[in-house]
Amino acid sequence: MAQKSDSILVAKGKKEVLILPRMANRHGLIAGATGTGKTVTLRVIAEQFSRIGVPIFMADVKGDLSGIARPGGDKPAFTERAKQLGLTDFAFEGFPTEFWDVFGQQGHPVRTTVSEMGPLLLTRVLNLNEVQSGVLTIIFKIADDNGLLLLDLKDLRAMTQFVGDNADTFKTAYGNISTASIGAIQRGLLTIEEQGGATFFGEPALNLQDLMQTDAEGKGVINVLVADKLMQAPKLYATFLLWMLAELFETLPEVGDPEKPKLVFFFDEAHLLFEDVPKVLEDKIEQVVRLIRSKGVGVYFVTQNPLDVPETVLGQLGNRVQHALRAFTPKDQRAVKVAAETFRTNPNLDVSKVITELAVGEALVSMLDTKGSPTVVERAAVLPPRSRLTPLSQDERAAIIKASVLFGHYEKEVDRESAYEKLKQRTAEEQSVETAAPMRRGRSVEPDSGTAKLFGAMAKSAAHAIGSQIGRQIIRGVLGSILGGKKR
């Protein structure tokens, strides 16, 4: 059965270090140099949330988290640590786990549509400049206004070509559309396809409610995104996780401060989210992180140094675990000093000194108290994990995937009629008209075909949508995704 508790224990020093479930949606930070224990800390906190019935989402960027589905015991040192910390009720256990994989090889395929990701996030994936981003926004606007579904990359490629070919027609209603920008977008799409990212765009799109489940015993399901291959395209990785946050923000209802989170979201390699990010997107990220708390979602950033996170976001991360930092260079020393200053001062602890001396599995910790204020920083040992550190074998992983109630739904790809098919049909009908023209001996051809109607509508102002199978204009949310996450 799921553990019932008004607090969860994550570390022990001179006193117990507790995360209060009511304060868990005030977000958190797990930081520290490579090899200091961040991944184990992430695992321990995820396990503890699962035990009180909170679902988890986390990315497995190194391929070493799959063992969370099986009981531990493979590392004798953890049994010894449990004794040293006086954990009388400690026992190894596995946790309900779902595996997800953008490439569909080691987990359920996870997809979204081009329309749901939106132009702002795609701008970053495609590495576009400001002018090119403006043209991409125009392409989305034309598609939105006219009910042309952008589901996968071939839809966006066809739509981009169509807008480029008819740039003069759309210029009055939408603005200038340069050939150079169209070319840059098409090159960006080709790059994403070469990286294997095309498999991420399509249907069935991920239903975020499938991430927010508990098992028969009331434990929160731990959703593991297999991300070792995805990390080879770091911008796609970061943008995918940001898209998920945006979708959660847009779709979940306001709940204020619940007794415990509806979902805890771990953002590993968080520095990638803010690397070379334009100011407009950074502002949107800050807004989502600030407001998603009221939807009952806790976001925990995992990174090497607190300075990897912008100050506006860092100030919102109330629950903190800081593992050791190195101070080999003047830059490192400044980073240590800044990291130390982010904690509430403990007069009995020289944080700047201790932060470089911490052993693996030790950390400086500060959590929010019942009033929402950070506790004074303490030195503590993180609890040992209860699950297995050794990754699952391929057979073990396959058995879990096939036993899932979700198996079969996301594995079957759907390719319904969308922009690509509509525009392909238009081209075929145009060619048919051109072929028939010489036989008509100069007679005029009435523009009564579906293609002519489509093109005529698209040439009008943005205010005059043709209202195809959507039957409404699309409204976009804070990060350019479909507002409310409504499926087309």
FENNOR-V827475 format. One line per field, one symbol per residue. ss: DSSP state (a for helix, b for strand, c for the rest). phi: phi as a letter, one per 20 degrees, with the letter a starting at -180 (. if undefined). psi: psi as a letter, one per 40 degrees, with the letter a starting at -180 (. if undefined). A space follows every 10 residues. Layout:
BEGIN
ss = ???
phi = ???
psi = ???
END
This chain:
BEGIN
ss = cccccccbbb bbcccbbbbc aaaaaacbbb bccccccaaa aaaaaaaaaa acccbbbbbb cccccaaaac bccccaaaaa aaaacccccc ccccccbbbb bccccccbbc cbcaaaaaaa aaaaacccca aaaaaaaaaa aaaaaccccc ccaaaaaaaa aaaaacaaaa aaaaccccaa aaaaaaaaaa aaaaccaaaa bcbccccaaa accbcccccb cbbbbbccca aacaaaaaaa aaaaaaaaaa accccccccc ccbbbbbbcc aaaaccccaa aaaaaaaaaa aaaaacbbbb bbbccaaacc aaaaccccbb bbccccccca aaaaaaaaaa accccccccc aaaacccccc cbbbbbcbcc cccbcccbbb bbccccbccc cccaaaaaaa aaaccccccc cccbccccaa aaaaaaaaaa aaaaaaaaaa ccccccccca aaaaaaaacc cccccccccc cccccbcccc cbaaaccc
phi = .ffdbeacec accfbfdcee gfdfeemacc cqfgneofff fgffffgffg fdndfccbee edmcdfffec ffoecgffff fgffemefdf bfbecfcddc bgemdcafgd ccegfffnff ffgffeleef ffffffffgf fffffdmefd ecffffffff fffffdgffe gfecofceff fgffffffff ffffenffff dqcfffefff eddcefenff feedefcfff ffcgffgfff ffgfffffff eeffcmdffb feaddedflf fffdflefgf fgfffgffff efgfendddd ecbfcgffdg gfegfeeedc cdefdececg ffffffffff ffeffdfece fgeffedgeg nebecbdfef endffffceb dffffeefff ffffffffff ffeffefofe fefdcefbgg fffffgffff fffffegffe lnffdffdfg ffffffffee fffdffmfff mafeddefdn effnmfee
psi = iihhieihhd ihbdiihihh deedeeiihh iiiheeeddd dddddddddd defhiihihg eefeedeeei iaeegddddd ddddefgdeh iiiiihhhhi hdefdfihhh iiiddddidd dddddefiad dddddddddd dddddefhhg dadddddddd dddddfddde dddeihhidd dddddddddd ddddeeeded haihihhdde efiiadeeih hhhhhheddd eegddddddd dddddddddd diihebgidi idihhhgifd dddehfhidd dddddddddd dedeefhhhh hhidhdeehi ddddeegdhh hhaiiifdid dddddddddd eeihhheehg dddddeehih eiihihihad eeihiihihi hiiiidihdh iiiddddddd ddeieehdde dhihgihadd dddddddddd dddddeddee feiihhgeid dddddddeea idegiefbed eiihhiadfe ihhefhi.
END
